Amino acid sequence: MRTLILAIAMTAAALGTGVAHADDGIDQTICNQLALGQSPGQVAGELHDGNATITRQRATQRVWQAMPGCPDD
């Protein structure tokens, strides 16, 4: 289920290329996955697996960029 949600978010991001990353829903998906207990590395792996056009390095950067905006609870 989590992979499906991530794949949907990644598809939406691919269709909205050029849009600021905070507007594409991926940050929220990243925060949700982290809140569910996944490690940043696991979330980055799912980002890459969900959209092969995102390299593992870029996926890792994206997770670390999103983390400060995630709720603390």
C-alpha positions as CSV (number, residue, x, y, z in Angstrom):
1,M,0.0,0.0,0.0
2,R,2.8,2.4,0.9
3,T,4.6,1.7,-2.4
4,L,1.3,2.3,-4.3
5,I,0.9,5.7,-2.5
6,L,4.5,6.6,-3.3
7,A,4.1,5.5,-6.9
8,I,1.1,7.7,-7.3
9,A,2.9,10.7,-5.8
10,M,5.9,10.0,-8.1
11,T,3.6,9.9,-11.2
12,A,2.1,13.2,-10.2
13,A,5.5,14.6,-9.8
14,A,6.6,13.4,-13.2
15,L,3.6,15.0,-14.8
16,G,4.3,18.3,-13.1
17,T,7.9,18.6,-14.0
18,G,9.2,22.1,-13.4
19,V,6.9,22.7,-10.4
20,A,8.6,23.6,-7.1
21,H,9.1,20.4,-5.2
22,A,7.0,21.5,-2.2
23,D,3.9,21.6,-4.5
24,D,4.0,18.1,-5.8
25,G,3.0,16.1,-2.7
26,I,6.2,14.1,-2.4
27,D,7.3,16.0,0.7
28,Q,4.1,15.0,2.4
29,T,4.5,11.4,1.3
30,I,8.1,11.4,2.6
31,C,6.9,12.7,6.0
32,N,4.1,10.1,6.1
33,Q,6.6,7.2,5.4
34,L,9.0,8.5,8.0
35,A,6.1,8.8,10.5
36,L,5.3,5.1,9.8
37,G,8.7,4.2,11.0
38,Q,10.7,3.8,7.7
39,S,14.3,5.0,7.7
40,P,15.4,7.8,5.4
41,G,17.2,5.2,3.4
42,Q,14.1,3.0,3.0
43,V,12.1,6.0,1.8
44,A,14.8,7.1,-0.7
45,G,14.8,3.5,-2.0
46,E,11.1,3.6,-2.5
47,L,11.3,7.0,-4.3
48,H,13.8,5.5,-6.7
49,D,11.9,2.3,-7.1
50,G,8.7,4.2,-7.8
51,N,10.3,6.4,-10.4
52,A,13.5,5.2,-12.1
53,T,14.1,8.7,-13.5
54,I,15.0,9.7,-9.9
55,T,18.5,8.4,-9.1
56,R,19.2,7.0,-5.7
57,Q,21.4,10.0,-4.9
58,R,18.7,12.4,-5.8
59,A,16.1,10.4,-3.9
60,T,18.3,10.5,-0.8
61,Q,18.8,14.3,-1.2
62,R,15.0,14.8,-1.6
63,V,14.3,12.9,1.6
64,W,16.8,14.9,3.6
65,Q,15.4,18.2,2.1
66,A,11.9,17.2,3.2
67,M,12.7,16.1,6.7
68,P,13.0,19.5,8.4
69,G,9.4,20.3,7.2
70,C,8.0,17.1,8.7
71,P,5.9,17.4,11.9
72,D,7.8,16.4,15.1
73,D,5.1,14.0,16.4
